[in-house]
Amino acid sequence: MNDLSSLIPSGITIAIVIVFIVAVRFILNKRFAKYTGHRFRLQVITLILSLVGLIAIIVALPLSESTIGQLLSLLGLLLSAAIALSATTLLGNILAGLMLRAIKNFHSGDFIRVGEHFGRVSERGLFHVEIQTEERDLTTLPNLYLVTNPVKVVRSSGTLITAEVSLGYDIQRKAVERALLAAAESSELEDPFVHIMKLGDFSVTYRVAGLLTDVKSLISARSRLHGKVLDHLHRDGIEIVSPNFMNQRVLPLDKTFIPEVPSAIAPEAEPEDVPEKVIFDKAEEAESLEKLRFRREELEREMDELKSRLGDDPDPESKAEIKQEIEIIKTRLERLAEYIAKREETES
């Protein structure tokens, strides 16, 4: 009975630590769910509280002061060894995650390329970043991998879409450039241009490029540009085959490999739903949710500014107008908070 009674303080300490950590997580999750990256911060706070709770449990054990000191020293040695041995794994990913948060070079919904991986960011955590690929699959990349490898981020303001084609030396350069520029313009790309990339042994490599401002349609824009390149080269009578292939085929000299154009061509119908909505559905949701949180933060800042103006403005009429604006923003914030909460419940 004496041995059991001596364990009561330790049991109470363990219960208090568990309840405290659960309560802190619940309060923070309830109060700061509206802010961007709250899950990341919640994971960091939970990790710190767990370490502090472990120290409190050791101190509450029914042991002598020398034994408790030895246990704390052992815990310090274990933490030091974990930092030294796991710097490239677990703790390395944590530090890398903190570094990525500090740099802020990409956000949820952005297109990124890291090594052989390409897709839209669908989730950012303490240990990893999740991207959604062109096949709609989810790829998890450790934060340490993103820190130790170059990360290419597609700018939200626009990116260049390119297409390359190899044509023979017997085709006039100006004719090729004219057809490629027309293809880029019909693909709704801005400021198109053509570069000669390579003068090969049998062919010339041309690259056509243009600025795409709506980066969300990146995949469709690339496909559309390639299709327009084919159409315009064929319409201008430019044959897309290598001279090496032409020299080996047994065909009449006037035979060309250009599809015959029917007399009545139906106009191309634009697809109602772009494939990016299906491919990057989770990334779209993550981006829209992050934008909603940013919008909520902006509204809160506006409300704080109005409240500061309310205290400094001596004019009663102006104060009434400010109060009315505050009530409008308050209503918007409440509706936005409800919508964000529903979205988070649906995703979880």
MARDO-757960 format. One line per 4 residues: number of its first residue (from 1); for each residue x, y, z of C-alpha. Coordinates in nm, 2 decimals. Each point is the difference from the previous one (the first is absolute). Layout:
<nodes>
NUM = X,Y,Z ~ ...
</nodes>
This chain:
<nodes>
1 = 0.00,0.00,0.00 ~ 0.29,0.24,0.08 ~ 0.15,-0.07,-0.34 ~ -0.33,0.06,-0.17
5 = -0.06,0.32,0.19 ~ 0.34,0.13,-0.10 ~ -0.10,-0.03,-0.37 ~ -0.31,0.21,0.04
9 = 0.18,0.34,-0.06 ~ 0.16,-0.15,-0.31 ~ -0.34,-0.12,-0.13 ~ -0.16,0.34,0.07
13 = 0.29,0.17,-0.18 ~ -0.04,-0.23,-0.31 ~ -0.38,0.07,0.00 ~ 0.05,0.38,0.03
17 = 0.26,0.00,-0.28 ~ -0.23,-0.20,-0.24 ~ -0.30,0.21,0.08 ~ 0.20,0.32,-0.03
21 = 0.14,-0.10,-0.34 ~ -0.35,-0.11,-0.13 ~ -0.15,0.32,0.13 ~ 0.26,0.23,-0.15
25 = -0.04,-0.18,-0.34 ~ -0.38,0.04,0.02 ~ 0.02,0.37,0.09 ~ 0.26,0.08,-0.26
29 = -0.18,-0.20,-0.27 ~ -0.32,0.18,0.09 ~ 0.14,0.35,0.02 ~ 0.26,0.01,-0.27
33 = -0.16,-0.22,-0.26 ~ -0.07,0.31,-0.20 ~ 0.37,0.08,-0.05 ~ 0.22,-0.16,-0.27
37 = 0.24,-0.27,0.11 ~ -0.18,-0.06,0.33 ~ 0.05,-0.38,-0.02 ~ 0.37,0.05,-0.05
41 = 0.02,0.23,0.31 ~ -0.21,-0.25,0.19 ~ 0.24,-0.28,-0.07 ~ 0.30,0.20,0.12
45 = -0.18,0.11,0.32 ~ -0.11,-0.36,0.07 ~ 0.36,-0.12,-0.04 ~ 0.13,0.26,0.24
49 = -0.27,-0.06,0.26 ~ 0.07,-0.38,-0.02 ~ 0.37,0.06,0.08 ~ -0.09,0.23,0.29
53 = -0.26,-0.25,0.13 ~ 0.26,-0.28,-0.01 ~ 0.23,0.20,0.22 ~ -0.28,0.08,0.24
57 = -0.09,-0.38,0.02 ~ 0.37,-0.08,0.08 ~ 0.01,0.26,0.27 ~ -0.32,-0.14,0.16
61 = 0.13,-0.36,0.01 ~ 0.04,-0.14,0.36 ~ 0.38,-0.01,-0.03 ~ 0.29,0.17,0.18
65 = 0.14,0.33,-0.13 ~ 0.31,-0.16,-0.12 ~ -0.19,-0.26,-0.20 ~ -0.23,0.27,-0.15
69 = 0.31,0.20,-0.09 ~ 0.15,-0.30,-0.17 ~ -0.33,-0.06,-0.20 ~ -0.01,0.36,-0.11
73 = 0.37,-0.02,-0.10 ~ -0.08,-0.32,-0.19 ~ -0.30,0.18,-0.17 ~ 0.23,0.28,-0.10
77 = 0.26,-0.24,-0.14 ~ -0.28,-0.18,-0.20 ~ -0.12,0.32,-0.14 ~ 0.35,0.10,-0.09
81 = 0.06,-0.33,-0.17 ~ -0.33,0.02,-0.18 ~ 0.09,0.35,-0.13 ~ 0.34,-0.13,-0.11
85 = -0.11,-0.33,-0.16 ~ -0.34,0.11,-0.14 ~ 0.10,0.34,-0.14 ~ -0.04,-0.14,-0.35
89 = -0.33,-0.17,0.07 ~ -0.27,0.09,0.25 ~ 0.14,0.31,0.16 ~ 0.16,0.09,-0.33
93 = -0.35,0.00,-0.16 ~ -0.13,0.22,0.29 ~ 0.27,0.25,-0.04 ~ -0.04,-0.01,-0.38
97 = -0.38,0.06,0.05 ~ 0.07,0.30,0.21 ~ 0.24,0.13,-0.26 ~ -0.25,-0.04,-0.28
101 = -0.26,0.19,0.21 ~ 0.24,0.28,0.06 ~ 0.11,0.03,-0.37 ~ -0.36,-0.02,-0.13
105 = 0.11,-0.08,-0.35 ~ -0.32,-0.19,-0.08 ~ -0.36,-0.04,0.14 ~ -0.28,-0.25,-0.03
109 = -0.13,-0.03,-0.35 ~ 0.33,0.10,-0.17 ~ 0.16,-0.20,-0.27 ~ 0.35,-0.12,0.11
113 = 0.27,-0.23,-0.15 ~ 0.25,-0.17,0.22 ~ 0.23,-0.24,-0.19 ~ -0.22,-0.24,-0.19
117 = -0.31,0.10,0.19 ~ -0.25,0.26,-0.13 ~ -0.35,0.09,0.12 ~ -0.20,0.24,0.21
121 = 0.05,0.04,0.37 ~ -0.30,-0.16,0.18 ~ 0.12,0.00,0.36 ~ 0.29,0.13,0.21
125 = 0.09,-0.17,0.33 ~ 0.27,0.00,0.26 ~ 0.18,-0.29,-0.16 ~ -0.10,0.00,-0.36
129 = -0.16,0.18,-0.30 ~ -0.26,-0.18,-0.20 ~ -0.05,0.07,-0.37 ~ -0.26,-0.11,-0.25
133 = 0.14,-0.13,-0.33 ~ -0.13,0.02,-0.35 ~ -0.14,-0.35,0.05 ~ -0.21,0.13,0.29
137 = 0.21,-0.21,0.24 ~ 0.15,0.14,0.33 ~ 0.37,0.00,0.05 ~ 0.15,0.06,0.34
141 = 0.34,0.18,0.01 ~ 0.20,0.04,0.32 ~ 0.08,0.35,0.09 ~ 0.37,-0.08,0.01
145 = -0.02,-0.11,-0.37 ~ -0.15,0.34,-0.10 ~ 0.27,0.19,0.19 ~ 0.29,-0.20,-0.14
149 = -0.13,0.01,-0.36 ~ -0.08,0.29,-0.23 ~ -0.37,0.08,0.01 ~ -0.15,0.15,-0.31
153 = -0.32,0.20,0.07 ~ -0.24,0.10,-0.28 ~ -0.07,0.37,0.06 ~ -0.37,0.08,0.06
157 = 0.04,0.31,-0.22 ~ 0.08,-0.21,-0.31 ~ 0.24,-0.25,-0.15 ~ 0.14,-0.07,-0.34
161 = -0.15,-0.29,-0.20 ~ 0.24,-0.15,-0.26 ~ -0.02,-0.25,-0.29 ~ 0.29,-0.13,-0.21
165 = 0.00,-0.14,-0.35 ~ 0.28,-0.12,-0.23 ~ -0.03,0.09,-0.37 ~ 0.22,-0.04,-0.31
169 = 0.26,0.25,-0.13 ~ -0.20,0.02,-0.33 ~ -0.29,0.19,0.18 ~ 0.04,0.38,0.00
173 = 0.06,0.13,0.36 ~ -0.24,0.29,-0.03 ~ -0.28,-0.22,-0.10 ~ 0.05,-0.23,0.30
177 = 0.02,0.30,0.24 ~ -0.31,0.15,-0.15 ~ -0.20,-0.32,0.05 ~ 0.13,-0.06,0.35
181 = -0.09,0.35,0.11 ~ -0.35,-0.04,-0.14 ~ -0.03,-0.32,0.19 ~ 0.10,0.17,0.33
185 = -0.24,0.29,-0.06 ~ -0.29,-0.24,-0.07 ~ 0.08,-0.18,0.32 ~ -0.07,0.33,0.19
189 = 0.36,0.04,0.11 ~ 0.13,0.35,0.06 ~ 0.32,0.14,-0.15 ~ 0.09,-0.31,-0.21
193 = 0.35,-0.04,-0.14 ~ 0.20,-0.27,-0.19 ~ 0.36,-0.11,0.07 ~ 0.23,-0.22,-0.21
197 = 0.13,-0.25,0.25 ~ 0.23,-0.22,-0.20 ~ 0.14,-0.05,-0.35 ~ 0.02,-0.37,-0.02
201 = 0.15,-0.23,-0.27 ~ -0.33,-0.06,-0.16 ~ -0.25,0.26,0.14 ~ -0.04,0.33,0.18
205 = -0.17,0.01,0.34 ~ -0.24,0.28,0.06 ~ -0.16,0.10,0.33 ~ -0.31,0.21,0.02
209 = -0.10,0.16,0.33 ~ -0.26,0.23,0.15 ~ -0.11,0.13,0.33 ~ -0.29,-0.18,0.17
213 = -0.16,0.22,0.27 ~ -0.26,-0.26,0.12 ~ 0.25,-0.25,0.14 ~ -0.28,-0.22,0.13
217 = -0.06,-0.12,-0.36 ~ 0.37,-0.08,-0.05 ~ -0.05,-0.36,-0.11 ~ -0.28,0.09,-0.25
221 = 0.20,0.29,-0.13 ~ 0.30,-0.22,-0.09 ~ -0.22,-0.24,-0.18 ~ -0.18,0.27,-0.18
225 = 0.32,0.16,-0.12 ~ 0.13,-0.33,-0.14 ~ -0.32,-0.05,-0.19 ~ 0.00,0.35,-0.14
229 = 0.36,-0.04,-0.11 ~ -0.11,-0.31,-0.20 ~ -0.29,0.18,-0.15 ~ 0.18,0.31,-0.11
233 = 0.30,-0.18,-0.15 ~ -0.23,-0.23,-0.20 ~ -0.21,0.29,-0.12 ~ 0.31,0.18,-0.12
237 = 0.11,-0.31,-0.19 ~ 0.30,-0.07,0.23 ~ 0.06,-0.38,0.03 ~ 0.11,-0.11,0.35
241 = 0.23,-0.29,-0.08 ~ 0.38,-0.03,0.02 ~ 0.21,0.00,-0.31 ~ 0.14,-0.34,0.11
245 = -0.34,-0.15,-0.01 ~ -0.08,0.17,-0.34 ~ 0.32,-0.14,-0.16 ~ -0.09,-0.36,0.10
249 = -0.36,-0.03,-0.10 ~ -0.09,-0.13,-0.35 ~ -0.27,0.25,-0.10 ~ -0.06,0.25,-0.28
253 = 0.19,0.32,0.04 ~ -0.31,0.21,0.01 ~ -0.16,-0.21,0.28 ~ -0.03,0.19,0.33
257 = -0.11,-0.11,0.35 ~ -0.26,0.26,0.07 ~ -0.35,-0.10,0.10 ~ -0.26,0.10,-0.26
261 = -0.22,0.28,0.12 ~ -0.38,-0.07,-0.05 ~ -0.20,0.25,-0.19 ~ -0.22,0.08,0.29
265 = 0.18,0.03,0.33 ~ -0.21,0.02,0.31 ~ 0.11,0.27,0.25 ~ 0.20,-0.13,0.30
269 = -0.22,-0.02,0.31 ~ 0.17,0.11,0.31 ~ -0.03,-0.26,0.28 ~ -0.24,0.11,0.28
273 = 0.21,-0.16,0.27 ~ 0.38,0.04,-0.02 ~ 0.18,-0.32,0.11 ~ 0.20,0.19,0.27
277 = -0.32,0.01,0.21 ~ 0.00,-0.38,0.01 ~ 0.38,-0.06,0.01 ~ 0.07,0.25,0.28
281 = -0.32,-0.01,0.20 ~ 0.17,-0.03,0.34 ~ 0.25,0.27,-0.08 ~ -0.28,0.23,-0.11
285 = -0.18,-0.06,0.33 ~ 0.32,0.07,0.20 ~ 0.06,0.32,-0.20 ~ -0.35,0.13,0.04
289 = -0.01,-0.08,0.37 ~ 0.33,0.18,0.05 ~ -0.13,0.30,-0.19 ~ -0.31,0.01,0.22
293 = 0.23,0.01,0.31 ~ 0.20,0.28,-0.15 ~ -0.33,0.19,-0.07 ~ -0.10,-0.05,0.36
297 = 0.33,0.14,0.13 ~ -0.05,0.30,-0.23 ~ -0.35,0.06,0.13 ~ 0.13,-0.02,0.36
301 = 0.27,0.25,-0.08 ~ -0.26,0.23,-0.15 ~ -0.21,-0.03,0.31 ~ 0.30,0.08,0.23
305 = 0.07,0.31,-0.21 ~ -0.36,0.12,0.02 ~ -0.01,-0.06,0.38 ~ 0.32,0.21,0.04
309 = -0.16,0.28,-0.22 ~ -0.32,-0.02,0.21 ~ 0.19,0.09,0.31 ~ 0.19,0.29,-0.16
313 = -0.28,0.15,-0.20 ~ -0.19,0.28,0.20 ~ -0.28,0.04,-0.27 ~ -0.32,-0.18,0.11
317 = -0.12,-0.05,-0.36 ~ 0.33,-0.14,-0.10 ~ -0.01,-0.24,0.30 ~ -0.34,-0.12,-0.10
321 = 0.12,-0.08,-0.35 ~ 0.31,-0.18,0.14 ~ -0.22,-0.21,0.23 ~ -0.22,-0.09,-0.29
325 = 0.30,-0.12,-0.20 ~ 0.12,-0.20,0.30 ~ -0.33,-0.18,0.02 ~ 0.01,-0.08,-0.37
329 = 0.35,-0.14,0.03 ~ -0.10,-0.19,0.32 ~ -0.29,-0.17,-0.19 ~ 0.23,-0.09,-0.29
333 = 0.25,-0.15,0.25 ~ -0.26,-0.21,0.17 ~ -0.12,-0.14,-0.34 ~ 0.35,-0.06,-0.11
337 = 0.09,-0.18,0.32 ~ -0.30,-0.23,-0.04 ~ 0.09,-0.08,-0.36 ~ 0.36,-0.07,0.09
341 = -0.10,-0.23,0.28 ~ -0.23,-0.20,-0.23 ~ 0.28,-0.03,-0.26 ~ 0.25,-0.12,0.26
345 = -0.25,-0.26,0.13 ~ -0.07,-0.12,-0.35 ~ 0.38,-0.04,-0.08 ~ 0.07,-0.17,0.33
</nodes>
